[in-house]
Amino acid sequence: MAVMAMAAALRGPGGRFRWRTQATAGGVRGSARGAAAGRQDYNLLVIGGGSGGLACAKEAAQLGMKVAVVDYVEPSPRGTRWGLGGTCVNVGCIPKKLIHQAALLGGMIRDAPHYGWDVAQPVLHDWRKMAEAVQNYVKSLNWGHRVQLQDRKVKYFNIKASFVNEHTICGVTKGGKETLLSAEHIVIATGGRPRYPTHIEGALEYGITSDDIFWLKESPGKTLVVGASYVALECAGFLTGLGLDTTVMMRSIPLRGFDQQMSSLVTAYMASQGTRFLKHCTPSRVQKLPDGQLQVTWEDLTSGKENTGTFSTVLWAIGRIPETRSLNLENAGINTNPNSQKILVDAQEATSVPHIYAIGDVAEVPTTVFTPLEYGCVGLSEEEAMARHGEEHVEVYHAYYKPLEFTVAERDASQCYIKMVCLRKPPQLVLGLHFLGPNAGEVTQGFALGIKCRASYEQVMRTVGIHPTCAEEVAKLHISKRSGLDPTVTGC
């Protein structure tokens, strides 16, 4: 959306682009004066080399714009750094899904004897070998992004950017060299970084975050994951799946913002697989013991008692903060939310400065939480639907089901559950779909299109399910919560 808005602004009469690129003399100061006088180096400058920024830059280049991307990774407090591609490629979706797959393979190996495979148990996992393979793949993606930018004639600068004025940024290299760049339009796509609880003694010195976990060379060992976000539960899930002693400490509810019935089922399954949960607890201190282990002190908010435990690793997963503080946004007149520091944008993703845009995560899109039992959802939660439309106007269809893959291995399927949230009035527009089970992301992605096209419950029920799949259970949701009938599906 931001790219198309910029393209329209840059097109002159007859649909041709108005190039306004001129060379400037006088070095850095001369360049700043040139920018102020209306002479820019680029049609578009993208700050941030993550998924959004790279997609925007490549699309703009295809539309004929002269484009540059600036990207710089500030090392984490533990010194972890990575290449081009942003959070998703380096410390998010890609390594997370690969390690999640490693954990799922462990479960499949345990199932194998039920299917006739003679596999000696227990099978041990080699963290170092897995980490090397995952990190090498991520590095190949870093290089691939560099090549793609070059192929599309997008200029790449590995510099840390901050605004000088509304058309100019100052970029600083790792060695301290400054470069001024200017553009008619600027897109801010810097993403965010994990939040550290700096008020907790030892949190910064001894803890790690998702910025570090995927780049560890050695196994983290016995781990305390602090937080109840999807990042917290995903990390705890794959650590448990890899055979590590893992505990989740959470202050309040899991997966805030998600459907809470589904969230409870997610954590119940994790607990059944061996993840321990310390509920209604908050850490107050992390100390390093002489043997290198970490002693964590926490308060039980229910009893008021203080407790301690010893761990090899403490992973903070308590939320993220936008990477905006070092951009000097005030120099360009860009307005932010004073509490969250997020940039304020309109429906076209434009900031308070019309030619500067900010892109990032958007709401009500399909998503999947890659916990051991995956949770995929699109649209409204049951709570959101009732708050928005009123309980009397909402109908919820649901079912517990048993994946065929779980039968022979006699896996517990008591948390495999599907819920479709609809308007009660015919044709019962689908407001949200929630799926808990194997391959949830693949299932949810398929139904997301229908829901975006305003599919009704009646249309979903007329869909022919592909047998035998877990996805077909969505098209068999005949039991309404309101009826009080048993929603358990007997199986194939």
SULKA-V561359 format. One line per field, one symbol per residue. ss: DSSP state (A for helix, B for strand, O for the rest). Layout:
ss = ???
//
This chain:
ss = OAAAAAAAAABOAAAOBOOOBOOOOOAAAAAAAAAAOOOBOBBBBBBOOOAAAAAAAAAAAAOOOOBBBBOOOOOOOOOOOOOOOAAAAAAOAAAAAAAAAAAAAAAAAAAAAAAOOOOOOOOOOOAAAAAAAAAAAAAAAAAAAAAAAAAOOOBBBOOBBBBBBOOBBBBBOOOOOBBBBBBBBBBBOOOBBBOOOOOOBOAAAAOBOAAAAOOOOOOOOOBBBBOOOAAAAAAAAAAAAOOOOBBBBBOOOOOOOOOAAAAAAAAAAAAAOOOBBBBOBBBBBBBBOOOOOBBBBBBBOOOOOBBBBBBOBBBBOOOBBBOOOOOOAAAAOOOBOOOOOOBOOOOOOBOOOOOBBBOOOOOOOOBBBOOOOOBBBBBOOAAAAAAAAOAAABBBBBBBOOOAAAAOOOOOOOOOBBBBBBBOOOOOBBBBBBBBOOOAAAAAAAAAAAAAOOOBAAAAAOOOOOOOOOAAAAAAOOOBAAAOOOOBOOOO
//
